[in-house]
């Protein structure tokens, strides 16, 4: 038994010496990388506990699948042995694609899957070391070159690894704006061709649309040429490049699927039967999703998914100010009125001004009316009477705020209890128990409101008129409506009203006599002309 142990150890030592002598049989770049990263034990052999550098671990998108990973020159495999013999041996794949097995010679590995190489190595080594447990693992994926051509920013050779896929390599170089992502062609060294569809891969996660790259692959990125369209109730409406395997179900997935508001039985597919003639047909979403109706797409096909009318549409109105519960409340257009939202808000507070409930409602009249803009650039003297009247009418139509006297509404004036619309904002102002008097009065300012007092009485409280007051042109601005009226037309005032006493104009001698002298001169000219004719 002791002799068997000695022979086994000698065989392992003899097999490991050539590996150390040739620096793992790695290309110089890979051997230097291993030494500089601290992966070797000083004799050129990678350390067992640092077989895979951090850069490779970060680059892996998941475990390597032994059934799909193709072994090639530059890969470093590690053979683990335990039991009667405990040892880990690094097995690099030579540039010729061969593996050197201690005590068993060489073994072809290039082009085979990792699972096939594992089975072959374990079978060969098992014949040499009976009763010893063994396993073969990929330690360091190889690095190699592939070639990018076509619509890429930096065509030419690109460094790749055995775990890279087409998307990894193409994204490193960058695609041009008109590059196709659905018809990327991979030309293998054995002459075979494969198509990568990165759009379908990213949209559906189908890994077969993003194949792995191999040593010496030529990746051709063509120009986008053919498109299809999805519009309406889908998550990502727009234009999509047409793929080789696209069907109506594929387009629905690329568009993000139907929205919850999509009408199931209102899906329209339009297809061109000639350069200038199209035909269309109705299908249901259920038939498409279950692939009962799933035609292959053609260039220019357009897919329309319609919305369910007023799907989950909730109308709302807002009430603010002096109410118990201000906020936003749901309404039903055509049914709920101003009194309903006041009741929903808990009614008015004692401080509310019931004569000045304002409603802000956005109208549908566009302020960008070209005719309105033209008239607003004119002065009053440049406009005809009809144009001026038209301008005032259009400006009044742009008004968005209205006022309601709640006191009149409660007196059964139902015409004031207007129907609410979506987006209405009701504002209840605080009661202002005062009257403001300003202008040409001796003591302008705020005065306490007293029901029944007339305009002249408030002016008298303000100290009366000054010498420059235009007493016949006093104006009142109503707090409720915002209108400005002559004082003679407003015998009584309400809370918050504004009294304005303007200044009278200075009148010169010419202002008084000028019109008469002008008229006399015109009459004299006519008389002289008549006499000259006699």
Buried (B, 14 or more C-beta within 10 A) or exposed (E): EEEEEEEBEEBBEEBBEEBBEBBBBBBEEBBEBBBEEEBBEEEBBBBBEBBBBEEBEEEEEEEBEBEEBBBBBBBBBBBBBEEBBEBBBBBBBBEEBBBBBBBBEEBBBBBBBBBBBBBBBBEBBBEBBEEBEBEBBBBBBBBBEBBBBBBBEEBEEBEBBBBBBBBBBBEBBEBEEEBBBBBBBBBBEEEEEBBBBBBBBBBEEEEEBBBBBBBBBBBBBBEBEBBBBBBBBBEEBEEBBBBEEBBBBBBBBBBBBBBEBBBBEBBBBBBBEEEEEEEEEEBBBEBBBEEEBBBEBEEBBBBBBBEBEEEEEEBEBBBBBBBEEBEEBEBEEEEBBBBBBBEBBEEBBEEBBBBBBBBBBEEEEEEEBEEBEEBEEEEEEEBEEEBBEBBEEBEEEEEEEBBBBBEBBEEEEEEBBBBBBBEBBBBBBEBBEBBBBEBBBEEBEEBEBEEEBEBBEBBBBBEEBBEEBBEEBBBBBBBBBEEEEEBEEBEEBBBBBBBBBBEBEEEEEEEEEEEEEEEEEEEEEEEEEEEEEE
